[in-house]
Amino acid sequence: MAANQFIHFLPPQNPQPKLPLFVYLPGMDGTGKLLRSQIPSLERSFDIRRLSIPVDDLSNWDEMVVKIAELIKGELATEYPKRQLYLCGESFGGCLALKLTIEFPELCNRLILVNPASSFKQQAWIRWGLYFTPLLPARLYPLSCMALLPLLATLERIAVRDSNALLNVMQSVKFKSAMWRVSLLDRFDVEIQQLEKITQPTLVISSGSDRLLPSKVEGKLLTQNIPGSQLYLIPDGGHAVLLERMIDLHEILRTCGFLPSNQVNQSSTDLTEYSI
């Protein structure tokens, strides 16, 4: 089989093996391509890897976590094996990042969660849609993606090129796989006791105007239960906040003291919550 038929990392645009490894776990689209606008600034501090999940992949949570752990181990098995790993999960990828950190804590040095979909089960209207959507003809799936776009993104804050990219990657996922990933979110469960055992410094980035999920509330809940965590609130941000023109993830990490220790950081000793 071709390599792209398996869960894999996209080839790095600019490999920098001496820098800390930054692993991005994407949202429901699974492509890893939507981090594109953040890469130029992130590359100042990190060696970036973006996870790509095949459009027809039907792995469960445990299978994906094991596969990702093996990929990370492979990246760390280089001439610079002791470099730090920053794990960044967005939406669906935030759930993956939580599970990976809990199951393989030795692989993660710092955890970044961007509007994690761990609050999915709190949205009753989405869960009802889960039961009825499979009854629709698969040919209507591309149209449903268009209908979801205003919920996923605050379009006036996103460049046209990036909103088109978001729609394209959503429509690239096969209908069966999309329904499978939604069902995984419906079954996602992490106990408070598991969150309390996370020892890695954790940054939760939450959007205050997320129309899809209650990300602001979920961000506060996570930071209340993960020791040593901090919340960065973007009041006007939508769900796909990393696509928004004014959002610079590297600058957020700097503000929160989350850049590698040999770089300039703002001290976060007395601060646990930020907002813009």
Secondary structure in CASP SS format (residue, H / E / C, confidence):
PFRMAT SS
TARGET T0000
AUTHOR 0000-0000-0000
METHOD secondary structure of the structure
MODEL  1
M C 1.00
A C 1.00
A H 1.00
N H 1.00
Q H 1.00
F C 1.00
I C 1.00
H E 1.00
F E 1.00
L C 1.00
P C 1.00
P C 1.00
Q C 1.00
N C 1.00
P C 1.00
Q C 1.00
P C 1.00
K C 1.00
L C 1.00
P C 1.00
L E 1.00
F E 1.00
V E 1.00
Y E 1.00
L E 1.00
P C 1.00
G C 1.00
M C 1.00
D C 1.00
G C 1.00
T C 1.00
G C 1.00
K H 1.00
L H 1.00
L H 1.00
R H 1.00
S H 1.00
Q H 1.00
I H 1.00
P H 1.00
S H 1.00
L H 1.00
E C 1.00
R C 1.00
S C 1.00
F C 1.00
D E 1.00
I E 1.00
R E 1.00
R E 1.00
L E 1.00
S E 1.00
I C 1.00
P C 1.00
V C 1.00
D C 1.00
D C 1.00
L C 1.00
S C 1.00
N C 1.00
W H 1.00
D H 1.00
E H 1.00
M H 1.00
V H 1.00
V H 1.00
K H 1.00
I H 1.00
A H 1.00
E H 1.00
L H 1.00
I H 1.00
K H 1.00
G H 1.00
E H 1.00
L H 1.00
A C 1.00
T C 1.00
E C 1.00
Y C 1.00
P C 1.00
K C 1.00
R C 1.00
Q C 1.00
L E 1.00
Y E 1.00
L E 1.00
C E 1.00
G E 1.00
E E 1.00
S C 1.00
F H 1.00
G H 1.00
G H 1.00
C H 1.00
L H 1.00
A H 1.00
L H 1.00
K H 1.00
L H 1.00
T H 1.00
I H 1.00
E H 1.00
F C 1.00
P H 1.00
E H 1.00
L H 1.00
C C 1.00
N C 1.00
R E 1.00
L E 1.00
I E 1.00
L E 1.00
V E 1.00
N C 1.00
P C 1.00
A H 1.00
S H 1.00
S H 1.00
F H 1.00
K H 1.00
Q H 1.00
Q C 1.00
A H 1.00
W H 1.00
I H 1.00
R H 1.00
W H 1.00
G H 1.00
L H 1.00
Y H 1.00
F H 1.00
T H 1.00
P H 1.00
L H 1.00
L C 1.00
P C 1.00
A H 1.00
R H 1.00
L H 1.00
Y H 1.00
P H 1.00
L H 1.00
S H 1.00
C H 1.00
M H 1.00
A H 1.00
L H 1.00
L H 1.00
P H 1.00
L H 1.00
L H 1.00
A C 1.00
T C 1.00
L H 1.00
E H 1.00
R H 1.00
I E 1.00
A C 1.00
V H 1.00
R H 1.00
D H 1.00
S H 1.00
N H 1.00
A H 1.00
L H 1.00
L H 1.00
N H 1.00
V H 1.00
M H 1.00
Q H 1.00
S H 1.00
V C 1.00
K C 1.00
F H 1.00
K H 1.00
S H 1.00
A H 1.00
M H 1.00
W H 1.00
R H 1.00
V H 1.00
S H 1.00
L H 1.00
L H 1.00
D H 1.00
R H 1.00
F C 1.00
D C 1.00
V C 1.00
E C 1.00
I H 1.00
Q H 1.00
Q H 1.00
L H 1.00
E H 1.00
K C 1.00
I C 1.00
T C 1.00
Q C 1.00
P C 1.00
T E 1.00
L E 1.00
V E 1.00
I E 1.00
S E 1.00
S E 1.00
G C 1.00
S C 1.00
D C 1.00
R C 1.00
L C 1.00
L C 1.00
P C 1.00
S H 1.00
K H 1.00
V H 1.00
E H 1.00
G H 1.00
K H 1.00
L H 1.00
L H 1.00
T H 1.00
Q H 1.00
N H 1.00
I C 1.00
P C 1.00
G C 1.00
S E 1.00
Q E 1.00
L E 1.00
Y E 1.00
L E 1.00
I E 1.00
P C 1.00
D C 1.00
G C 1.00
G C 1.00
H C 1.00
A C 1.00
V H 1.00
L H 1.00
L H 1.00
E E 1.00
R C 1.00
M C 1.00
I C 1.00
D C 1.00
L H 1.00
H H 1.00
E H 1.00
I H 1.00
L H 1.00
R H 1.00
T H 1.00
C C 1.00
G C 1.00
F C 1.00
L C 1.00
P C 1.00
S C 1.00
N C 1.00
Q C 1.00
V C 1.00
N C 1.00
Q C 1.00
S C 1.00
S C 1.00
T C 1.00
D C 1.00
L C 1.00
T C 1.00
E E 1.00
Y E 1.00
S E 1.00
I C 1.00
END
